[in-house]
């Protein structure tokens, strides 16, 4: 790895997305290494920890949260941005507690990710409306929290929620409600 450029780890199971993102971040001055699962990412970060990391929340095998915890344990200085297509308040809180610098919902572009590495507050386009969440959104958040507590195991989550596994899968297959 080059000493002149900060090294960045991209951990995402979507090979196309990871490749496009890696090239874009490389053009922005990073020495990029790509992993498609948590074990591969941990192996890449074993020697010298990355200065920056982009971690997908859901990958085959272990959760991206395990990688966030591992990276934070290796270096308190690593700037970690968690990306997910399944954004929820519960997983955002979990990621931040484990040491993520920022949490972004997919699709996020390279400029948004680079901005998220900084110490600046979130962009002004964040809705700060204080209306209560809809019942559908509260349900989605609760399901995501319980799913996270059960390490993504749908059967165990369904048992904990007292619902049929297929019902839970159907709910998880839908996009999250807006508010």
Secondary structure by P-SEA (a helix, b strand, c coil): ccccbbbbbbbccaaaaaaaaaaaaaaaccbbbbbccaaaaaaaaccccccbbbbbcccccccaaaaaaaaaaaccccbbbbbcccccaaaaaaaaaacccccccccccaaaaaaaacccccccccccccccccaaaaaaaaaaaaaaaacccaaaaaaaacccaaaaaaaaacccccc
